[in-house]
Amino acid sequence: MSLDRALGRLALDAPAERALRDVLVVFSHHPDERLSKRDVALRTGRDANEVGPLLDALTSAFVLDFDGTSGVYRYSGDVVVGYEIEAFKRRVDSHHSHVTSNLARFRGRQSF
């Protein structure tokens, strides 16, 4: 199991990283809960087509378990993966905050 392995399989830009962060938050706040792709899309407020590839990468890296017969995903709450998820969330949040504050400063300089 490794979130790093899943990240290596995805070409993530900033919006895709935020989408992955949202998916990971849903699963880390609800360990052992069985969620379908539709459930994850509804809880994250994202499109199922956007969430699908992220779920596939997380499943292939064994971050999430997938039951093919029922079509549900589950996060087991693994401690090591939990640390990786927290580090990833902090990195994405920090980057987003940095970009947002830089944009606000730029807009503040440009307004007269």
N, C-alpha and C positions, 0 to 999 in steps of 0.2 A: 504494500500500500504506500502510495506516495503522491501527494499533491504536485510535487515537482515534476513527476513523470507525466501527469495529466497536463500541466502547463507546457511541457515540451511538445505535446501533440497538438497544441492549439496555437494559432497565430493570433495573438490578442492585441488589439489596439485599445486605447483608453476606454471607449464605450463597452467593448466586449469584456474588459477586465471588471468594470463595474457590474455588468450583467452576471459574470461568474461570481463576484463577491456576493451579490444578492442571492444567488442560488445557494451558495455555501452558508450564508446566514440562515436561510430557511432550514436547511438540513441540520446545521449545528445547534439550532435552537429547539429542534424537534428530533432528537436521536431516537432511533428505532421506529419512528413513524413511517408508515408506507405511503408514498406519494406518487401519483402518476405524473406524467409530463404535463398534463393539463392542470393538475393541482399546483405544481411548481410554477407554471406560467401565471396562474391566477394570483398566487401568493407573492410573486415578485413583481407583478404588474407588467410583465414582458410577454412578447409573442411566443407561442409554442415553437415556431420555427427558429427563433433565436435561442431558446433554451435547449432544444433537442441536441445540437452538437456538443454543447457543454456537458449535458448529462451523459452522452455517449463517451466523451473523453474521461469523465470522472469514473465511469463504470469500467472502462478498459484499463484504467490505472488502479483499480480496486479501492478507490476512495469511497464509492457507493456500491451497494449490492443491487443487482437488478434481477427481478423475477420475470422471466420471459412469458410465462403463462398468464400472469395477471397484469403484466405491464407496469409494475410499480418499482420504485427506487427506494432504497433505505440506507441511511447512514448509521453505522454501528456505534459511533461515539468513541472510536479509537483515540487513545490519549495522544500518541505521536502525531497522527493526522490532525488532531485538534489543535496542536501547537502550530503545525504548518498553516492551517486555516486561519488562525489568529494572526500570524505573521503576515500572511497574504492580505487579510482585511486591513491591517494597520498600514501596510505599504500602499494599497489602493486608496485608502482614505487620506493618507498623508499627501499622496500625489495629487488627488483631486482638490484637496484644500489648498495646496501650493498653487495650482493652476488657477483656481478661483480667486485667490487673493491677488495674484499677479494681474489677472484680468481686471479686478476692481481697482487696483492702483493705476493701471493704464487708463481706464475710463475716467478716473478722478483727475488725471493729468490732462486729459483731452477736453474736459468740460470747462467752459468759460463762464 
